[in-house]
C-alpha cells in the first residue's frame, strides 16, 4: 500500500476512494482528520469590554480572552458580540499553522435625551449623576432604562424612569410643581407666575401684574418672604437671596 504523505494535498485527493493492488483500502477518516488538524489555525481575540461572545460563520465558539484552536484554513466571518454594544465583524483568513490575534473595542449602543422644564434652570441627574441644567440635550446614553431626576429650589422634585432607544432622541418636557407658595399678608389668593418663567410676579394673586404687586412685595420682602415662601419663586434679581434688589427688579419688570 502506498504510504500516505500528509504534506501532499494532491495525493490526499487522489487517495479518495481508491483501491490499491494489494487489496487494501486507504482509511479515509484518518487521512481526513490528519489533514484537517494539519491545516487548522488558531485565533486569539481580546475585547474591550472583556468576556464578549465570539462567533465564527454564525457559530458560537467561546469568549474573548480565550484561544480558539483547530480553525479550518480559509476565510471565515468573525463576529464579536456583547449585550449593549455594537457587533464587531470581520472576514478573516486562516492559514496553515497560523495564529491570528485581534484586539477589538466594542462601541456602546447609545441614544440621546432632550430635556426641557418649566421653569428652566432645573438640575438634571441621570442614574444619580449630575448632567447639567435645563434646557439640555445629552448624547451617548446607553440604551435601556435609566432613572431621571429634575429638581429646582422651591419646586417638587420630578422623577421618572427614562427609556433610551439606540439612535434616537428621547424628549422629556416637565412642568415643575411649586412647593409651599401661600397668600401674602393682606391677600386671599396665592401668588401666580403669569408668564411661566418660574418667578411669581403676581404677588397678590389677583391675576394681574400691577403696581399693587410691587407694593405688597416691598412690604414683605425683608422678613416675611424669606421665612414663609420659596426663595426661588421671588428671586427677581437672581442672586439666591431676597433683598431690595428684588424689589427694584420687580419694579423694572412692571415698567418695561
C-alpha positions in Angstrom: 0.0 0.0 0.0 1.3 3.4 -0.9 2.4 5.4 2.1 0.3 8.4 2.8 2.1 11.8 2.8 0.1 14.4 4.7 2.1 17.2 3.1 0.9 16.3 -0.4 -2.6 17.7 -0.9 -2.8 16.3 -4.4 -2.1 12.8 -3.0 -4.8 13.3 -0.5 -7.4 13.9 -3.2 -6.0 11.0 -5.4 -6.5 8.6 -2.4 -10.1 9.3 -2.1 -12.0 6.0 -2.7 -9.0 4.4 -4.5 -8.1 0.7 -4.0 -4.5 -0.4 -4.5 -3.1 -3.6 -5.9 -2.5 -5.3 -2.6 -6.3 -5.1 -1.9 -6.0 -2.6 0.9 -8.3 0.4 1.1 -7.0 3.7 2.4 -8.6 4.7 5.8 -10.1 7.9 4.6 -11.3 9.1 8.1 -7.7 9.0 9.4 -6.4 10.8 6.4 -9.1 13.5 6.6 -8.6 14.1 10.3 -4.8 14.3 9.9 -5.3 16.7 7.0 -7.8 19.0 8.9 -5.7 19.2 12.0 -2.6 19.9 10.0 -4.4 22.6 8.0 -6.0 24.2 11.1 -5.1 27.5 12.7 -5.7 29.3 16.0 -7.3 32.7 16.8 -6.9 34.7 20.0 -9.4 37.6 20.3 -9.4 40.1 23.1 -12.0 42.8 23.6 -12.9 45.9 25.5 -15.1 45.3 27.4 -13.9 41.8 28.1 -15.8 38.4 28.0 -17.6 39.1 24.8 -19.0 36.3 22.7 -17.1 35.0 19.6 -18.9 33.6 16.6 -17.3 32.1 13.5 -19.5 31.7 10.5 -22.5 32.2 12.8 -21.5 29.5 15.3 -20.7 30.4 18.9 -17.1 29.5 19.7 -16.4 30.9 23.1 -15.5 34.1 25.0 -12.8 36.7 24.2 -9.6 36.3 26.0 -9.6 32.5 25.5 -7.7 31.0 22.5 -9.8 29.0 20.0 -7.9 26.2 18.3 -8.4 24.0 15.2 -9.9 26.6 13.0 -10.0 25.2 9.4 -7.9 27.1 6.9 -9.7 29.5 4.7 -11.9 32.5 5.0 -14.3 32.9 7.9 -16.8 35.5 9.2 -15.6 36.6 12.7 -18.2 38.3 14.9 -17.7 39.6 18.5 -20.9 40.4 20.4 -21.8 41.7 23.8 -25.2 42.9 25.0 -25.5 46.7 24.9 -22.7 47.1 22.4 -22.5 47.1 18.6 -21.3 43.9 16.9 -17.7 43.8 15.6 -17.5 41.8 12.3 -14.6 41.0 10.0 -13.7 38.5 7.3 -10.5 36.7 8.5 -8.2 34.4 6.5 -6.8 31.4 8.4 -3.6 29.9 7.0 -1.9 26.6 7.9 -0.5 26.7 11.5 -1.5 30.3 11.7 -2.2 32.3 14.9 -4.5 35.3 14.3 -4.5 37.9 17.1 -7.1 40.7 17.4 -7.9 43.3 20.0 -11.3 44.9 19.4 -13.0 47.8 21.1 -16.8 47.4 21.1 -18.8 50.6 20.8 -21.8 51.0 23.2 -25.2 51.2 21.7 -26.5 54.7 22.7 -29.2 57.3 22.2 -29.8 60.9 23.3 -32.2 62.7 25.6 -33.5 66.2 25.2 -34.9 67.7 28.4 -36.8 70.9 29.0 -38.6 72.2 32.1 -40.9 74.9 33.2 -39.3 76.8 34.8 -35.9 76.5 33.1 -32.6 76.1 35.0 -33.6 72.9 36.8 -30.9 70.5 37.7 -30.9 67.2 35.9 -29.4 63.9 37.0 -29.4 60.5 35.3 -28.8 57.4 37.4 -27.6 59.7 40.2 -25.0 61.5 38.1 -25.4 65.3 37.6 -25.7 66.2 33.9 -26.4 70.0 33.9 -29.4 72.3 33.9 -32.4 72.6 31.6 -32.8 73.0 28.8 -30.2 70.5 27.6 -29.5 67.6 25.3 -27.4 64.7 26.5 -25.9 62.2 24.0 -24.1 58.9 24.4 -26.5 57.4 26.9 -26.7 53.6 26.8 -29.8 52.0 25.6 -32.4 50.8 28.1 -34.0 52.3 31.2 -32.5 55.0 33.4 -33.6 56.9 36.5 -34.2 60.6 35.7 -34.4 63.3 38.3 -35.2 67.0 37.7 -35.1 69.5 40.6 -35.1 73.2 41.4 -35.2 75.1 44.6 -38.8 75.9 45.5 -40.3 73.1 43.4 -41.1 69.5 43.9 -38.5 67.1 42.6 -39.7 65.3 39.4 -38.5 61.7 39.0 -39.3 59.2 36.3 -37.9 56.1 34.5 -36.5 57.1 31.2 -36.2 54.7 28.2 -33.4 55.4 25.8 -33.6 53.9 22.2 -30.5 53.4 20.1 -30.0 56.1 17.5 -33.0 58.1 18.7 -33.5 61.2 20.9 -36.0 60.8 23.7 -37.7 64.1 24.6 -38.8 65.0 28.1 -40.8 68.1 28.9 -41.7 68.7 32.6 -43.7 71.4 34.4 -42.4 71.5 37.9 -44.9 72.0 40.8 -44.2 74.9 43.2 -43.7 73.9 46.8 -45.5 75.9 49.5 -46.4 79.2 47.8 -49.1 80.8 50.1 -51.1 84.0 50.1 -49.2 87.1 51.3 -50.4 89.0 54.4 -53.5 91.1 53.5 -54.3 88.9 50.4 -56.5 85.8 50.0 -55.0 84.1 46.9 -51.6 82.6 46.4 -49.1 84.4 44.1 -49.2 83.5 40.4 -46.5 83.0 37.7 -48.3 84.7 34.9 -45.5 84.3 32.2 -44.4 80.8 33.3 -40.8 81.8 33.9 -40.6 80.4 37.4 -41.0 83.8 39.1 -44.3 84.8 40.8 -44.7 88.5 39.7 -48.4 88.5 40.5 -47.7 88.7 44.2 -51.2 89.4 45.4 -52.7 86.6 43.2 -55.4 88.7 41.6 -54.5 87.5 38.1 -52.9 90.9 37.0 -49.4 92.2 37.3 -49.8 95.7 38.6 -48.1 98.2 40.9 -50.1 96.7 43.8 -47.9 93.6 43.5 -44.8 95.7 43.9 -46.2 97.4 47.0 -47.2 94.1 48.6 -43.8 92.7 47.8 -42.0 95.7 49.2 -44.0 95.5 52.5 -42.9 91.9 53.0 -39.5 91.3 51.3 -37.2 91.7 54.3 -38.7 89.3 56.8 -41.9 87.6 55.8 -41.0 86.3 52.4 -37.7 84.6 53.4 -39.5 83.0 56.4 -42.6 81.8 54.5 -42.1 81.5 50.8 -39.7 79.5 48.5 -36.9 82.0 47.8 -36.5 80.8 44.2 -40.0 81.9 43.3 -39.4 85.6 44.3 -35.7 85.9 43.5 -36.2 88.5 40.8 -32.6 89.6 40.7 -31.3 86.0 40.6 -28.8 86.2 43.5 -30.4 83.4 45.6 -31.5 85.8 48.4 -34.5 88.1 48.9 -33.5 91.7 49.2 -34.2 95.2 48.0 -32.6 94.3 44.7 -35.6 92.0 44.1 -38.0 95.0 44.7 -36.1 97.0 42.2 -36.0 94.2 39.6 -39.8 93.6 40.0 -40.5 97.3 39.6 -38.3 97.4 36.4 -40.2 94.4 35.0 -43.5 96.1 35.7 -42.4 99.3 33.9 -40.9 97.6 30.9 
